[in-house]
């Protein structure tokens, strides 16, 4: 009795939820703007773009402003401060005053700028940053492709879960119909109670399987909600598209598509290493920068009686930096070689995975045919035993065994279809 109440409670919970019918096309339309993985991929692109903005410093000026107040009797500072304040007189050249000046205050307002003109290494670093942004954009596209594959697989799991519930419900109806006949036979004293008990055990088994299948429906639905980044509380999806098997003709000996987004991203990333190598070499090229300042001085705060300016150009060479730039070149060259090797390894691994996936599709296709034949044979065997049972020529246990086998073979066939569809989706993703 407790078990029956528990099953009723679970069933009430399941059917008390809002069932939302949805097609795969509707899911595809909703997922792109909501999925967390896509948002993370987009955030990585935005971070790279923001880092690239730092390269604006290679052509924009750097401007600083300051206000400084000092008090000093240092001979050099005191004389220089008075000179900046335009207050030098002949008495200030008295050696006694020069050597032991009185305390002096100096308040300076200063506006400085530095203007890069030619810094080739910074230009190359910017090129490397632009390549990084392009690579992350390509990776974002591959993330969308993987998300499409994951969504297709999740939708297949949802379809399969509902299909299992349907098959088990039909098996339960068949079992209940047989149970009704057996109960009548037992009331008329035509069979023994053990045969009735066998049928009751079978009904309990199917009810348990149905409950487990309904839990799988909820699990599959929750995962779809997770992909959509939506709340699944008291809601469950139901697929509109029919769960079915469609034969596909695959080309023999499939080859890896070199235009696949992840492979494009790997190839594109090599350009960044080339630019970084050029940047490290360019550190030995001359650099040309402009600089200047405008200064205002006074002996009293917030007064600006004297001023002056300074402008200039600086041409500089990094003649020797302790082989730092040379070491950077060697490091980037080693990184480039490593990346090239990794690309070769990745391509070979994916070709192996593609070949494996191709064979899995063929094996799954064959399994669909074999399980369909087994299901049809078991259904025919059940039909024969049912007719013989109705004529009193078979035992109820034989009928029960035939019905159980027919149900199992149908589930195996549906599972084979699911495995085939899943393998095909993975093959398309790898191709």
C-alpha positions as CSV (number, residue, x, y, z in Angstrom):
1,X,0.0,0.0,0.0
2,X,2.9,2.3,0.9
3,X,4.5,1.6,-2.5
4,X,1.3,2.4,-4.4
5,X,0.9,5.7,-2.4
6,X,4.5,6.6,-3.2
7,X,4.1,6.0,-6.9
8,X,0.9,8.1,-6.9
9,X,2.7,10.9,-5.1
10,X,5.6,10.8,-7.6
11,X,3.2,10.7,-10.6
12,X,1.2,13.6,-9.2
13,X,4.5,15.6,-8.9
14,X,5.4,14.7,-12.5
15,X,2.1,15.5,-14.1
16,X,1.6,18.5,-11.9
17,X,4.3,20.4,-13.7
18,X,3.8,22.6,-16.6
19,X,4.6,20.7,-19.8
20,X,6.0,23.0,-22.5
21,X,6.0,21.6,-26.0
22,X,9.0,22.9,-28.0
23,X,10.7,22.1,-31.3
24,X,14.4,21.9,-31.9
25,X,14.2,25.0,-34.1
26,X,12.7,27.0,-31.3
27,X,15.5,25.9,-28.9
28,X,18.1,27.0,-31.4
29,X,16.5,30.4,-31.7
30,X,16.5,30.8,-27.9
31,X,19.8,29.4,-26.9
32,X,22.3,31.7,-28.7
33,X,21.6,34.8,-26.6
34,X,21.2,33.0,-23.2
35,X,23.8,30.2,-22.9
36,X,26.5,30.8,-20.3
37,X,29.2,29.2,-22.4
38,X,28.6,31.6,-25.2
39,X,28.5,34.5,-22.8
40,X,31.9,33.4,-21.4
41,X,33.3,33.1,-25.0
42,X,32.0,36.6,-25.8
43,X,33.5,38.0,-22.6
44,X,36.9,36.6,-23.6
45,X,36.7,38.4,-26.9
46,X,35.7,41.7,-25.1
47,X,38.6,41.3,-22.6
48,X,41.0,40.9,-25.6
49,X,39.5,44.0,-27.2
50,X,39.9,45.9,-24.0
51,X,43.6,44.9,-23.7
52,X,44.1,45.9,-27.3
53,X,43.1,49.5,-26.4
54,X,46.3,49.8,-24.4
55,X,48.1,49.9,-27.8
56,X,46.7,53.4,-28.3
57,X,49.6,54.6,-26.2
58,X,51.9,54.1,-29.1
59,X,50.4,57.0,-31.0
60,X,48.6,59.1,-28.4
61,X,50.4,61.6,-26.1
62,X,50.9,61.1,-22.4
63,X,50.1,64.3,-20.5
64,X,50.6,64.9,-16.8
65,X,50.0,67.9,-14.6
66,X,51.5,68.6,-11.2
67,X,51.6,71.3,-8.5
68,X,54.6,71.2,-6.1
69,X,55.6,73.4,-3.1
70,X,59.1,73.3,-1.5
71,X,61.0,75.1,1.1
72,X,64.8,75.0,0.9
73,X,68.1,76.6,1.8
74,X,70.1,74.3,-0.5
75,X,72.4,76.6,-2.4
76,X,71.8,75.1,-5.8
77,X,68.0,74.7,-5.3
78,X,67.6,78.1,-3.8
79,X,69.4,79.9,-6.6
80,X,67.6,77.8,-9.3
81,X,64.2,78.5,-7.7
82,X,64.8,82.2,-7.6
83,X,65.9,82.1,-11.2
84,X,62.8,80.2,-12.2
85,X,60.7,82.8,-10.3
86,X,62.5,85.6,-12.3
87,X,63.6,87.3,-9.1
88,X,67.4,87.2,-9.5
89,X,69.3,90.5,-8.7
90,X,72.9,91.5,-8.6
91,X,73.0,90.9,-4.8
92,X,72.1,87.3,-5.4
93,X,75.6,86.8,-6.9
94,X,77.3,87.7,-3.7
95,X,79.4,84.6,-2.8
96,X,78.2,84.8,0.8
97,X,74.6,84.6,-0.3
98,X,75.3,82.0,-2.9
99,X,77.1,79.7,-0.4
100,X,74.6,80.3,2.5
101,X,71.3,81.4,1.1
102,X,68.2,82.3,3.2
103,X,65.3,79.9,3.2
104,X,63.2,80.2,0.1
105,X,59.8,79.0,-0.9
106,X,59.0,77.8,-4.4
107,X,55.6,76.8,-5.8
108,X,55.7,75.2,-9.3
109,X,52.8,74.3,-11.6
110,X,54.0,71.9,-14.3
111,X,52.3,70.5,-17.5
112,X,54.3,67.7,-19.2
113,X,53.7,65.7,-22.3
114,X,55.4,62.8,-24.2
115,X,54.4,62.1,-27.8
116,X,55.5,58.8,-29.4
117,X,56.5,59.2,-33.0
118,X,58.2,56.0,-34.1
119,X,58.2,52.9,-32.0
120,X,58.1,49.9,-34.4
121,X,58.1,47.3,-31.6
122,X,54.9,48.7,-30.2
123,X,53.3,48.5,-33.7
124,X,54.1,44.8,-34.0
125,X,52.8,44.1,-30.5
126,X,49.5,45.7,-31.6
127,X,49.4,43.4,-34.6
128,X,49.8,40.4,-32.2
129,X,46.9,41.7,-30.1
130,X,44.7,42.1,-33.1
131,X,45.4,38.5,-34.1
132,X,44.5,37.4,-30.6
133,X,41.1,39.1,-30.9
134,X,40.5,37.4,-34.3
135,X,41.5,34.0,-32.8
136,X,39.1,34.4,-29.9
137,X,36.3,35.4,-32.3
138,X,36.9,32.2,-34.3
139,X,36.9,30.2,-31.0
140,X,33.6,31.8,-30.2
141,X,32.2,30.5,-33.5
142,X,33.4,27.0,-32.6
143,X,31.8,27.3,-29.2
144,X,28.5,28.0,-31.0
145,X,29.0,24.9,-33.1
146,X,29.7,22.8,-30.0
147,X,26.7,24.3,-28.3
148,X,24.6,23.3,-31.4
149,X,25.9,19.8,-31.1
150,X,25.2,19.7,-27.4
151,X,21.7,21.0,-27.9
152,X,21.0,18.4,-30.6
153,X,22.2,15.6,-28.3
154,X,20.2,17.0,-25.4
155,X,17.1,17.1,-27.6
156,X,17.7,13.5,-28.6
157,X,17.9,12.5,-25.0
158,X,14.6,14.3,-24.3
159,X,13.0,12.5,-27.2
160,X,14.4,9.2,-26.1
161,X,13.2,9.7,-22.6
162,X,9.6,10.4,-23.7
163,X,9.8,7.4,-26.2
164,X,10.8,5.0,-23.4
165,X,7.8,6.3,-21.3
166,X,5.5,5.7,-24.2
167,X,6.8,2.2,-24.9
168,X,6.5,1.2,-21.2
169,X,3.0,2.7,-21.0
170,X,2.0,0.6,-24.0
171,X,3.6,-2.5,-22.4
172,X,1.8,-1.8,-19.2
173,X,-1.6,-1.6,-21.1
174,X,-0.8,-4.9,-22.8
175,X,0.1,-6.5,-19.4
176,X,-3.0,-5.1,-17.8
177,X,-5.2,-6.5,-20.6
178,X,-3.5,-9.9,-20.1
179,X,-3.9,-9.6,-16.3
180,X,-7.6,-9.0,-16.7
181,X,-7.9,-12.2,-18.7
182,X,-5.8,-14.2,-16.2
183,X,-7.9,-12.8,-13.3
184,X,-11.0,-14.0,-15.0
185,X,-9.5,-17.4,-15.5
186,X,-8.5,-17.6,-11.9
187,X,-12.0,-16.6,-10.7
188,X,-13.4,-19.4,-12.8
189,X,-10.8,-21.9,-11.3
190,X,-9.1,-22.4,-14.6
191,X,-5.5,-21.4,-13.5
192,X,-3.6,-21.4,-10.3
193,X,-2.9,-18.4,-8.1
194,X,0.8,-18.5,-8.9
195,X,0.1,-17.3,-12.4
196,X,-1.9,-14.4,-11.1
197,X,1.1,-13.5,-8.8
198,X,3.5,-13.7,-11.8
199,X,1.4,-11.1,-13.6
200,X,1.2,-8.8,-10.6
201,X,5.0,-8.9,-10.3
202,X,5.2,-8.0,-14.0
203,X,2.9,-5.0,-13.4
204,X,5.0,-3.8,-10.5
205,X,8.1,-4.1,-12.6
206,X,6.7,-2.0,-15.4
207,X,5.4,0.7,-13.0
208,X,8.9,0.9,-11.5
209,X,10.4,1.2,-15.0
210,X,7.9,3.9,-15.9
211,X,8.7,5.9,-12.8
212,X,12.4,5.7,-13.6
213,X,11.7,6.7,-17.2
214,X,9.8,9.7,-16.0
215,X,12.7,10.7,-13.8
216,X,14.9,10.6,-16.9
217,X,12.4,12.8,-18.7
218,X,12.9,15.4,-16.0
219,X,16.6,15.0,-16.0
220,X,16.8,15.5,-19.8
221,X,14.5,18.5,-19.6
222,X,16.5,20.1,-16.8
223,X,19.7,19.8,-18.9
224,X,17.9,21.6,-21.8
225,X,16.9,24.3,-19.4
226,X,20.5,24.5,-18.2
227,X,21.7,25.1,-21.8
228,X,19.1,27.8,-22.1
229,X,20.2,29.3,-18.8
230,X,16.5,29.3,-17.6
231,X,14.8,28.2,-14.4
232,X,13.3,24.7,-14.7
233,X,11.3,24.7,-11.5
234,X,7.8,23.2,-12.0
235,X,8.4,23.1,-15.8
236,X,9.3,20.3,-18.1
237,X,9.9,20.3,-21.9
238,X,8.2,18.0,-24.3
239,X,9.6,17.7,-27.8
240,X,7.4,18.4,-30.8
241,X,9.7,16.7,-33.3
242,X,9.1,13.0,-33.7
243,X,11.8,10.6,-32.5
244,X,12.8,8.7,-35.6
245,X,15.5,7.0,-37.6
246,X,16.6,8.5,-40.9
247,X,19.2,6.7,-42.9
248,X,22.2,8.8,-44.0
249,X,24.7,7.9,-46.7
250,X,28.2,8.8,-45.4
251,X,31.2,9.2,-47.7
252,X,33.8,6.6,-47.2
253,X,37.2,7.5,-45.7
254,X,36.1,10.9,-44.4
255,X,38.8,13.6,-44.2
256,X,39.1,16.4,-41.6
257,X,37.7,19.7,-42.8
258,X,40.7,22.1,-42.5
259,X,38.2,25.0,-42.5
260,X,36.8,23.8,-39.2
261,X,36.7,26.8,-36.8
262,X,38.9,25.3,-34.1
263,X,41.6,24.4,-36.7
264,X,41.3,27.9,-38.1
265,X,41.9,29.3,-34.7
266,X,45.0,27.2,-34.2
267,X,46.4,28.2,-37.5
268,X,45.6,31.9,-37.0
269,X,47.3,31.9,-33.6
270,X,50.6,31.2,-35.3
271,X,50.5,34.7,-36.8
272,X,50.6,36.2,-33.2
273,X,53.9,34.5,-32.6
274,X,55.3,35.9,-35.8
275,X,54.4,39.4,-34.8
276,X,55.9,39.0,-31.3
277,X,59.2,37.8,-32.9
278,X,59.2,40.9,-35.1
279,X,58.4,43.0,-32.1
280,X,61.4,41.7,-30.1
281,X,63.7,42.3,-33.2
282,X,62.4,45.8,-33.6
283,X,63.6,46.7,-30.1
284,X,67.0,47.3,-31.7
285,X,65.5,49.9,-34.1
286,X,65.8,53.6,-33.3
287,X,62.9,55.1,-31.4
288,X,61.8,58.7,-32.0
289,X,59.7,60.5,-29.3
290,X,58.8,64.1,-28.7
291,X,58.6,65.6,-25.2
292,X,57.9,69.0,-23.7
293,X,56.7,70.9,-20.6
294,X,55.2,74.2,-19.6
295,X,56.1,75.4,-16.1
296,X,54.8,78.3,-13.9
297,X,56.7,79.4,-10.7
298,X,56.2,81.7,-7.8
299,X,57.4,82.2,-4.2
300,X,53.8,82.3,-3.0
301,X,51.1,79.7,-3.3
302,X,48.5,80.0,-6.0
303,X,50.4,82.8,-7.8
304,X,51.9,82.4,-11.2
305,X,54.2,85.3,-12.0
306,X,57.0,83.4,-13.9
307,X,56.8,80.8,-16.6
308,X,58.8,78.8,-19.1
309,X,58.6,76.0,-21.5
310,X,60.7,73.2,-22.9
311,X,60.2,71.1,-26.0
312,X,62.4,68.5,-27.7
313,X,62.9,65.4,-29.7
314,X,64.7,62.2,-28.6
315,X,66.1,59.7,-30.9
316,X,67.3,56.6,-29.0
317,X,68.8,53.2,-29.8
318,X,68.8,50.2,-27.5
319,X,72.4,49.2,-28.3
320,X,72.7,46.4,-25.8
321,X,70.2,45.3,-23.3
322,X,72.0,42.3,-21.8
323,X,70.6,40.0,-24.5
324,X,67.1,40.4,-23.1
325,X,65.5,41.1,-26.6
326,X,67.5,38.2,-28.1
327,X,66.2,35.9,-25.3
328,X,62.7,37.0,-26.1
329,X,63.2,36.1,-29.7
330,X,64.3,32.6,-28.9
331,X,61.4,32.1,-26.5
332,X,58.9,33.2,-29.1
333,X,60.5,31.0,-31.7
334,X,60.3,28.0,-29.3
335,X,56.7,28.9,-28.5
336,X,56.0,29.0,-32.3
337,X,57.6,25.6,-32.8
338,X,55.6,24.2,-30.0
339,X,52.4,25.6,-31.3
340,X,53.1,24.1,-34.8
341,X,53.7,20.7,-33.2
342,X,50.5,21.0,-31.2
343,X,48.5,21.8,-34.3
344,X,49.9,18.7,-36.1
345,X,49.1,16.6,-33.1
346,X,45.6,18.1,-32.7
347,X,44.8,17.5,-36.4
348,X,46.0,13.9,-36.2
349,X,44.0,13.2,-33.1
350,X,40.8,14.7,-34.6
351,X,41.3,12.7,-37.8
352,X,41.5,9.6,-35.6
353,X,38.4,10.7,-33.7
354,X,36.6,11.4,-37.0
355,X,37.4,7.9,-38.3
356,X,36.3,6.4,-35.0
357,X,33.0,8.4,-35.2
358,X,32.5,7.2,-38.8
359,X,32.7,3.6,-37.7
360,X,30.5,4.2,-34.8
361,X,27.8,5.6,-37.1
362,X,28.1,2.5,-39.3
363,X,28.0,0.1,-36.3
364,X,25.0,2.0,-34.8
365,X,23.2,1.8,-38.2
366,X,23.7,-1.9,-38.3
367,X,22.5,-2.2,-34.8
368,X,19.3,-0.4,-35.7
369,X,18.5,-3.0,-38.4
370,X,19.3,-5.9,-36.1
371,X,17.3,-4.7,-33.2
372,X,14.4,-3.9,-35.5
373,X,14.4,-7.5,-36.8
374,X,14.6,-8.9,-33.2
375,X,11.7,-6.7,-32.2
376,X,9.6,-7.8,-35.1
377,X,10.4,-11.4,-34.4
378,X,9.6,-11.1,-30.7
379,X,6.3,-9.3,-31.5
380,X,5.4,-12.2,-33.9
381,X,6.4,-14.7,-31.2
382,X,4.2,-12.9,-28.7
383,X,1.3,-12.9,-31.1
384,X,1.6,-16.6,-31.7
385,X,1.8,-17.3,-27.9
386,X,-1.2,-15.0,-27.3
387,X,-3.3,-16.9,-29.8
388,X,-2.2,-20.2,-28.3
389,X,-2.9,-18.9,-24.8
390,X,-6.4,-17.8,-25.8
391,X,-6.9,-21.4,-27.0
392,X,-5.6,-22.8,-23.7
393,X,-2.5,-24.2,-25.3
394,X,0.1,-22.0,-23.5
395,X,0.9,-21.2,-19.9
396,X,0.5,-17.7,-18.6
397,X,4.2,-17.7,-17.6
398,X,5.1,-18.3,-21.3
399,X,2.8,-15.5,-22.4
400,X,4.3,-13.2,-19.7
401,X,7.8,-14.1,-20.9
402,X,7.0,-13.4,-24.5
403,X,5.4,-10.1,-23.6
404,X,8.4,-9.1,-21.5
405,X,10.8,-10.0,-24.3
406,X,8.8,-8.1,-26.9
407,X,8.9,-5.0,-24.6
408,X,12.6,-5.3,-24.0
409,X,13.3,-5.7,-27.7
410,X,11.4,-2.6,-28.6
411,X,13.3,-0.6,-25.9
412,X,16.6,-2.0,-27.4
413,X,15.5,-0.9,-30.8
414,X,14.7,2.6,-29.6
415,X,18.0,2.7,-27.8
416,X,19.8,1.7,-31.0
417,X,18.0,4.6,-32.9
418,X,19.2,7.0,-30.1
419,X,22.7,5.7,-30.3
420,X,22.7,6.1,-34.1
421,X,21.3,9.6,-34.1
422,X,23.8,10.6,-31.4
423,X,26.7,9.1,-33.3
424,X,25.6,10.9,-36.4
425,X,25.4,14.3,-34.7
426,X,28.9,13.8,-33.3
427,X,30.2,12.8,-36.7
428,X,28.7,16.0,-38.2
429,X,30.3,18.1,-35.5
430,X,33.7,16.6,-36.1
431,X,33.4,16.8,-39.9
